[in-house]
Amino acid sequence: MPIQQLLTYLFVGLYSLTVLGIVLIIVSDNRNPVKTVSWIIILLLAPVVGLVGYFFFGQNLSKQRIIPRRMRKRLVTKLEAFNQEIPPHIPAKYDRLATLLTNTIHAVPLAGNRIVPYVDGKSKMEALLAEIAQARHHIHLQYYIFCDDVVGHRLREALIAKAREGVTVRILYDDVGSRGVKSDFFETMRREGIEVRAFLHVKFPRFTSKVNYRNHRKIVVIDGRIGFIGGMNIADRYLEGTSWGNWRDSHFRIEGNAVIGLQAVFLSDWAATTQQHVEGTSYFPTMIEHAGSTMQIVASGPFGKWRSLLQSVTTAIASAQRRIWIQTPYYLPSEVLNTALQTAALAGVDVRLMLPKRSDARAVDLATHSFLDDMVKAGVTVAFYKSGFLHAKQLIIDDDLTVIGSANLDFRSFEHNFEINAFVYDNDFTTRMAAVFENDLLHCELLVPKTWFRRPRLTRLAESFMRIFAQLM
């Protein structure tokens, strides 16, 4: 047998064994069956693409730990101390939800908070810059995306000005989310004494397997007293919109004990990235008590045993008695979440799902639409925001619970991303956010079942095909 033919057989054999080995690893991980089947299909139909894709995006790293246990314990102890200073008020029907969040990810209920919502990028950015100008001790920022554009430069100059005054500035950015930014954008800040670090820096080959695990959080903490959380990144498009309309998003300014929760999450991520443990009373000051909201700051992520975000959202939905109103740019739900919403609608709960008529990803739109047939049949009202791109993330349950933050209702947020949400127990805040939802409805077109079910067969086929890969998007 010629040596070339022998080498060919050897290569094919080793390659086949590699594919088979990965298939066995995927099966033995006991993952969601749909996700398992999706990876097996890709590996069998396109082995080369499948192997590369699995190496970058498919490995199960949930058993790894990136935040030291001792660091987490110290931060939880601080949160519990603030929890005892002002007893939190949580409606009795959410006791199980609050206990779940406390037991799975130490999301301690924190009372005495005041929240200011922003529903457009300009008002949020002006508020953020105003608070930065007032900083005296430290500024902590963490965003998935920083852009080297007008908004990015305004923020950079504001931070440099504070650093020159002696204020400590720390920045975390996601290495994949901010991949398009020129290095000089961050280097300019470093030269001014600002500490800037990339979360899970993608460096071949060591961290390539973690490229799929991104930090999608948006956190700002100023002097340990003022915090920001929500869905807006640092980019012009949040102010200027898109080619097909405005960019509708939500962000929130927080005062009160919940800021300590945001601080704890930022410092955990900072320690995981830099191995620096930042502590001191200046970072966890005594708070001024505000009449209003009790909140749980929920930091979910891919590492760890429990899928806390999915568990908490489905538990909240199961508690609904009157309404469930949802805004999300992407709806790629797990079977558990999909069933929970359909069950609620069938039981007579007012379930409304607001989605963008057009998002920034056509493939995601197709996959999202594949889930809507059964939702409509169950009695869910679906509204498509048509004035631009709806990027807001919001879940309203009855009259006294609103969930806000960075997470979308999709597999990526549930399983792959580091996210941060706030579960807000407050009738007044829920009423305000319900009014925002109703105002957005004025810019929507409702899905009409008779028309929806008559859409072309080719379109339905494309939707069904993309649904196969929903868990990988």
VENKATA-V318016 format. One record per helix or strand of 2 or more residues. SS is the DSSP state (h for helix, s for strand). FROM is the first residue (numbers start at 1). TO is the last residue. If there is no record, write none. Layout:
BEGIN
SS/FROM/TO
SS/FROM/TO
END
This chain:
BEGIN
h/3/28
h/33/45
h/47/58
h/69/85
h/92/105
s/110/118
h/121/133
s/138/143
h/150/164
s/168/174
h/183/191
s/195/199
h/208/210
s/219/222
s/226/230
h/237/240
s/245/248
s/251/256
h/258/274
s/293/300
h/308/318
s/323/327
s/331/332
h/335/346
s/350/356
h/362/369
h/372/378
s/381/385
s/388/390
s/394/397
s/401/405
s/409/410
h/411/416
s/418/425
h/427/441
s/444/446
h/449/452
h/457/467
h/470/472
END
